[in-house]
């Protein structure tokens, strides 16, 4: 595990997974704390927006890895 976190891309992947875990936890707390629950439209907007954000994040990591290979 330590070897994975010592590389730049491994660290970025770990941060991405941590961000996903925090998002899922926040959605769970929101669902429990809201008396009427979370509406489908609101939840759909949150999930789609977060998915697009994470897609760009992981594509950026892939581009970084490709650039790193090209420099070698």
C-alpha positions in Angstrom: 0.0 0.0 0.0 2.8 2.4 0.8 4.4 1.8 -2.6 1.1 2.9 -4.3 0.9 6.1 -2.2 4.5 7.0 -2.9 3.9 7.4 -6.6 2.1 10.5 -7.9 -0.6 8.7 -9.8 -1.2 6.3 -6.9 -1.7 9.2 -4.6 -4.1 10.8 -7.0 -6.1 7.6 -7.3 -6.3 7.4 -3.5 -7.5 11.0 -3.2 -10.1 10.2 -5.9 -11.4 7.2 -4.0 -11.5 9.2 -0.8 -13.5 11.9 -2.5 -16.0 9.3 -3.7 -16.3 7.9 -0.2 -16.9 11.4 1.3 -19.5 12.1 -1.4 -21.4 8.8 -0.6 -21.2 9.5 3.1 -22.6 13.0 2.6 -25.4 11.7 0.5 -26.2 9.2 3.2 -26.2 11.9 5.9 -28.4 14.1 3.7 -30.9 11.3 3.2 -31.1 10.7 7.0 -31.1 14.3 8.0 -33.8 15.5 5.6 -37.3 14.8 6.9 -38.9 14.2 3.5 -35.9 12.4 2.1 -33.9 13.4 -1.0 -35.9 14.0 -4.1 -35.1 12.0 -7.3 -34.4 15.2 -9.3 -32.1 16.6 -6.7 -30.3 13.3 -6.2 -30.0 12.8 -9.9 -28.5 16.2 -10.4 -26.0 15.7 -7.6 -24.9 12.3 -8.8 -24.6 13.3 -12.5 -22.6 16.4 -11.6 -20.3 14.5 -9.3 -19.9 11.7 -11.9 -18.9 14.3 -14.5 -16.4 15.9 -12.0 -14.8 12.5 -11.2 -14.7 11.5 -14.9 -12.7 14.6 -15.7 -10.5 14.0 -12.6 -9.7 10.4 -13.6 -9.2 11.4 -17.3 -6.7 14.0 -16.1 -4.8 11.3 -14.2 -4.7 9.2 -17.3 -3.3 12.1 -19.3 -0.7 12.8 -16.6 0.4 9.1 -16.8 0.6 9.3 -20.6 2.7 12.5 -20.4 5.0 10.9 -17.8 5.6 7.9 -20.1 6.3 10.2 -23.1 9.0 12.0 -21.1 10.9 8.8 -20.4 
